[in-house]
Amino acid sequence: MKKSMIALTALVIVGAAPAFLRAQVAASPASKVGVINIQAAIASTAEGKQAFADLQKKYQPRQQELQRLQQEIQAIQDQLSKQAATLSDDEQARLNRDAEEKQKLLKRSAEDAQNDFNRDRDETVNRLGQKMVRTIGEYAQQNGFTLVVDSAQIPIYFAAKDIDLTEAIVKRYDAANPAAGEGAAAKPVSHAATPASAPRPR
């Protein structure tokens, strides 16, 4: 996920208080502080798992096309290498041109696929992230938390296990936002989870 999205979701549940007030509240002995790994939480929800699986499925044909192009380029290179002694100069030149054109097409197609994937991924993350932020806010207010921070964004050198809200938030999110067509709850992820990766040629 991009830092711009994570910055949005690294919520401080202290109303509209300015930063210096939030810091004072966090330091107060009466404060109740919680930490959550937003990235892991979003990726662990049933809706998140389904959304990212759908994204992978959507881009699978383009990934296969990139792989096909790469195989064609490799086949030409193998032919040039193995038949160098028997191929005419004209045939070698033709094959080299063909390989260069396919290389350009491969590069252009990979860049287009990457850009399209990034756009769709960011839209998915923003959509799920907005609902995750609301879930965190509701949970924090109902359970008396003064501060909730994103453990993936703010260096935390020690945190008691009982203040990690990731699993609780995932369960609450799933209850409020069941994945369409899939009632099974997603397993929580204890560390940062990476959403679906963009299609790349192998």
N, C-alpha and C positions, 0 to 999 in steps of 0.2 A: 504494500500500500504506500501511497505517497505521503510525505510528511504533512502536506497541506490538509489531508483528510484526518490524519492522526492528531494534528493540532486541534482540529475541531472537536474530536472525540475525547481528547484528554481533558475532561470536564472537571471543573472545580465546583462542587455543590455548595456554594456559599452565597447564593443569590447574585446580586450585581455588585458585591463588595469589590473595591479596588485591590490590586495585587498585594500591597503592603498589609492591608487588613486581613486578607486571606492567609498570609504568612503568619500573622499574629494569632489568628484563630487556630491554625494548625499547630502552633507551638503551645497553646494553652493546655494545661493538664486535663481539662474537662473535655477536650476535643475527642471526637471519635473519627478516626481516619481509616480509610479503606484504599486498597490498591486493586487495580484490574488491568489485565493485559487486553486492551481493546482489540488488537489484531487477532489474538487467539480466540477471544470471545466471539467475534463476528464469524470467523472461519469455523467455529465449533457448533454454531446454531444449526438446527435442521434446515432452516431457510437459507442460511449461508452456504451450507454444503451443497444444497440443491442448486442454488444460483451459480456457484462456481463450476459444478458438474455440467450444468446446461451451457455455460460459457465454453468449457472445453469441447463439448459436443458440437457446438456451433462452429468452432474453428478447426475441428478435426479434418474436414474436407480440404481446407486450405493447407493444413500441415501435410496432408498426404500429397497434395499437388507439389509442394516444395520438395518433398522427398523424391517424388517422381522426377522432377527436373534435375535434382542432384544426381540421381542414378543415371540419367541420360548423359549428363556431363561426364560422369565417371566412366561410362561405357565408351564414350568418344576418346577420352584420355587413354584408356586401356588399349583401344584399337590403334591409336597413334603410337603407343609404346611398343606393342607387340608386332605391329606390321610395318614399322618404319622402313624396313629394308625392301618391302615389296610394294608399298604404296607409291603412286606417282606424285610428283611435286604438286600437281594440280589437285589431286585428291587430298593430300596432306593440308594444303591451303584451305580447301573447302571444309574439311573437318575442323581445322583450327578456327575458322570463321564461325562455324556452327556452334562450337564450344563457347566462343566468346559471346555470341548472341544469347545463348542459354544462360551463361553466367550473369549477364546483365539483367535478363529477365528474372532469374532467381533472386538477385539482390533487390531488384525493384519490388518483386512480389513479397519477399520477406519483410521489407520495410513497410509496405502497405498493410500486411497482415499484423505486424507488430503495432503500428499506429492504431489500426481499427480495434485490435484486442485491448490496447491500453485505454482507449476511449470507453469501450464497453465495460471493462473491469472497473474503471473509475466511477462510472455511473452506478454500477452495482454496489460498490463500496460506499458511495455517498448515500444511496437509498437505504441500505442496511444500517449504515452508521448513524443516520438521523434517528432511526427507530431505536438503535442501541443507546444513544444519548438520552432519549426520553425514558427508556427503561432504567438506566442508571440513576437519573434524576429522581424518578418515582421511588426506586428502591432506597436510595440514600435518605430521602426525606422521611419515608415511612419507618426507617430503621435507625434514625437519629444520627446519621453520619454528617459530620461537619465538612469533611474534605474527602474527595475521591480523586486519585491521581492515576495516570496511565503508567504502569511499571515499565512499559517498553520505551517510553519517551523520557522519563525522568530517572536519573541514576538513583537506584535504591539499593543500598548495601546490606540492609537487613530488613526483613518484614516478617512478622509472626504469621504463621499459616492461617490463623483465624481471621486475619484482616484482608486476605485475598478474596475478592468478591467475584472473580471470574466465573467460577462454577455456578454460584448462586444466580448471577446475572444471566448466564446462558439458559438456565432452567426457567427463569422468569420470562426471558425473551421468547423461548420456545412455546411457553404456555400462552403468551399473548399473540404470537405470530407463527402458527403452525405452517409448516411447508406444505404447499399445495400438492395433494395426492400422496403425501407421505406423512403418516402420523408418528413414525418412530422418532424418538428423541435422539439428537446427536450427542455423541460422547464428548465431554469437555476436553480441551487441550490445555495441558499445564504450562506449556511454553509457547513462544510465538509460532503461529502457524502461517504458512505461506499460501495465499490464494492461488488459484489456477494460473499457471505460467503461460506466457504467450507462445504460439506455435513457432517453432524454429526448425530450419532444415538440419538434418543430422549428417 
